[in-house]
Amino acid sequence: MTDTDLKTLASKGISPEQVESQLNRFKTGFPYLKIIDSATAGHGIMRLSPEQQKAAAGRWEQYLADGGEACKFVPASGAASRMFKSLFSFVDGDTDTPAPGSDVAAVLDHIEEFAFYNALNAVCLENFGKSVADLRSEGRNREIIGAIILGSGLNYGQLPKGLLLFHSYSEGPRTPLEEQIAEGAATAVKPGGTLHLHFTVSPDHRKLFEQKLAQAVPAAEARYGIKIEVGLSEQKASTDTIAANPDGTPFRQADGTLLFRPGGHGALIANLSDIDSAVVFIKNIDNVVPDSHRESTIEWKKILAGEMILIHDTIAEYLKELRGGNCTIERQREMIAFLHDTLQVRDPRMKTLSDADLEGFLIEKFNRPLRVCGMVVNEGEPGGGPFISVNPDGSSSPQILESHQIAPEFKELMTKATHFNPVDLVCYISDTDGKPFDLPRYVDAATGFISHKSAHGRELLALELPGLWNGAMSDWNTVFIEVPASTFNPVKTVNDLLRPAHRD
């Protein structure tokens, strides 16, 4: 490693040992996880009764009324380019006539129904001296589509998804960022209190977010009668990973310097660990709906959060007794049953531990970050799934896994999976004394993966860190709860905005 390499590492806060470890991963790969079973309702996934739902929602309201605080943590760094993949292909083509039934044809046929239509019309008038309707009548469809995605127009192909106009209202359209604020105002703050939000953004888009927030926050504060505090952060340079050539050697750029790449959303575990709140909601930026369709989302946000507080109440009670040294055998058995039935943790070591060692073991298992994750019945939507898997210490517990983590012999379990992960989490990231957990300590470093990319016209291998809600939360206490599909309304392509859930 050259002096220049060492200076590069030092500037990022990365040690030579980290680089060597990452390069070794390109040679060895990542092991598959041992899967016991897919999680299903009653077997790893809780299905709450109406009475349980009511009790959970009530506990959340009590938590807020008692002065409890929460923060919404929203990964928002991704550009919206994948939303418009088919539109880019059309603009790069040689015809103004889209294929019948294609995504582009749907966009053009419903162009006036999109929340960004007025902004698009203004751009077309400025650039071409003609309205969208006039351009349509003249068959100039590529110019219309180009005005949506290219830098000379709305530039939606390069903007972050959180800043696109998603939903129409009489007072004007809203972005996902504004809808996240609206959702938080209804679920994560007591009346007249303070809403805390945190968005992770890319360095290139930070200023745009700041500009939008400067306008959106005062308007939302007036609308909802609350105070709003918003934090922004970027993936830390120390979480970048080294790129490698296909043979596993370090990838060097034309000037001879090493190439580092962002480590994926798993890098955000460091950002999450910096959040000054015991309770944190995590949700993707695009999974939002307008006010008229938000009732189910609000209801189940409160249920998930309240059930987590109820579980945390029990854990706090158990830890107090265990640390007090006056725990009876009957009480220990109750704790083991809670560990098995609620937290779904199994560990063969419990059968051989003495009473004294068992108390220490239970303290270790209870004294961890806690997350409650909504799971939606699988109706063909993509996404990672809930499984019961074996951990490095030999225990088994619920985990959210992606396909790359599952060995071929377990792939059949994926086809039998009944639920998928919509990324709807509520987390408790402080211990029972109020001290924040050091979240990177609970990452399973062996759950990353290697992807194939390119740079400067050359192929390379990229190292992705354990995913934020996958291996980065591997050693957390995890509870899966079934939530209705009405709470899951992502926008993966532009035409998803035409779905009923995204329209008034």
Secondary structure by P-SEA (a helix, b strand, c coil): ccaaaaaaaaaacccaaaaaaaaaaaaacccccccccccccccccccccaaaaaaaaaaaaaaaaabbbbbbbbbcccccccccaaaaaaaaccccccccccaaaaaaaacccccaaaaaaaaaaaaccccaaaaaaacaaaaaaaaacccccccccccccccccccccccccccaaaaaaaaaaaccccccbbbbbbbbbccccaaaaaaaaaacaaaaaaaccbbbbbbbbccccccbbbbbccccccccccccbbbbcccccccaaaaaaaccccbbbbbcccccccccccaaaaaaaaaaaaaaaaaaaaaaaaaaaaaaccccaaaaaaaaaaacccccccccccccccaaaaaaaaaaaaccbbbbbbbccccccbbbbbbbbbccccbbbbbbcccccccccaaaaaaacccccccbbbbbcccccccccccccccccccccccccccccbbbbbbbccccccccccccbbbbbbbccccccccccccccccccccc
